[in-house]
């Protein structure tokens, strides 16, 4: 019977080969993190903004994967629609309908999109895993520098 670490080692090895095969499609860290951890998702739109007017037809999705095994938080912005130039994306602590402080600023990857992995404190990783709905992601654009669209994270 294999131990948890042996299974993890085999998974990491298989994913390393897969990631190398994929080339620029996915980084090794993201591929591994997604395989060993749950992914949280947020659908962003104007209706979820609190106390401000944003982009009425803007839309995006963000995936967030927290991996204790790798001590990483990985994110991926995708399916963006009807948005001006994106100037910033940040994850905040705050329930639905409430504004809160920034806990993580998402950066552009070397390939240009907002898709990467970063190391974060253990307490933040644990909190995001336990209660993803306590966090939201907000996207700013050149036209709406204080917030164009927002979305609350969920487990699905």
N, C-alpha and C positions, 0 to 999 in steps of 0.2 A: 504494500500500500504506500503510495507516494505521500510525502509530507506536503504541507501547504507551500513551503519554500521551493520544493522541487517542481511542483506544478507551476508556480510563478516563474521559475527559471525557464521551464519549457515554453511557457506562454511568451515570455520576453524574447526568447530565441526565435520562435516562429514569427513573432511580430516584427522582429528586426529584419528578417529576411523579406517579409512582406513589404515593409516600409522602404527597403532599398529597391525593391522591384517597382514600387509606385513612384519613386523619384520625387518630383516636386509636388505630387498630389497630396502628400501628408508627411508631416515630420514624424520621426521615430517616437518622440515624447508623446505626441498627440495620439498616435496609433496605440501605443502601449497603455496610456492613461485611459483611453476609451474602452480598452479590453478588460481592465481590472477594476473599473469604477463605474458608478452610475452617472449618467449624463442628465443634467437639468436643462430645461429649455424655457425660453421666454419669447413671446411674440410681441413685437413692439408696434405701437400705433399712437396716434395723437390723443385718443380718448383716455389713456391712462396717465397723462401728464397731470400734475397737481399744481394749481395756482399759476398756470401760464398757458398761453396759446402756442401751439406748435404747428407742425406741418400736417395739414388736414388730410392729405392722401398718402403720406409717407408710411412705409411698412418695412419691417426687417424681422429676422429671427436670429437669436443668439443661443448657442449651445455652450454649456459650462460643465466641465468634468473635473471633479476634485479627486485626486488620487493620493491616498495616504501612503501607499506602497512606494510611490515615487516622490512624495512630498511636493506635488505639483498641482497647480490650478491651470487647466487648459481651456481656452475659449475659441469660438469660431463664429464670426458674423457672416450670415449668408442670406440669400433671398431678399436683397434690398430692392425696394421699388420706390419710384417717384420721390427721390431725395436729392437735394442739392449736394455739393461737395461735403463729405463727412469731415468734421474738424475735431471730433473727440467722442469717445465712448467710455463710460465709467459705470462701475457696479457700486451701488449704494446699499446701505443697511436701512430698511424701512418697509413697513407693511403696505399693503395695497391702500392707496388713497392718502399716504403720508410721505413726506419728503424726509430724507435722511442723509447722513454723511457718506462721502466717498470712501470705499474700502479697497478699491482696486481700479486703476486706470488701465484700460486696454490700449495696447500699442500696435502700430502697424508692423507686420512681419517684413522680412527682407524682400518677400515676393510682392508686397504692396497691400495685401488685404489685412484685415484684423483677424489673425489666426495665429495663436502662439501658446506657449506654456510658460508659467512663471512660478517661482517658489514663493510661498506665503507662509505666514505664521500658522502654527498648528491649531491655535484656537479659532482662527478664521476658517480654516479648512473644516474643522469639526462642526462649527456653527452652520456653515453652508450645506454640509451633508445632512445634519439633523433637521434643519428648517429652511429649505431653499426659498419658501414663500416669504421669508423675512428679508429677502434681497430683491432688488430690481436693477435693471440696466437701463441707462438713459443715453441716448445718442444725440449729439449736437451737430448742426450743419452750419455752413457759411451764412445762410439766411436766418437760422434759429440758433444762435450761439449759446443760449441758456437751456436749450432742450427742444428738439424737434419731435421725438417720439420716445416712448418709454414702454417697458414690459416687465411684469413680475415673473420671477422664476417659479417653476413647478417641477415636480418629480417626473413627469412624463415627457 
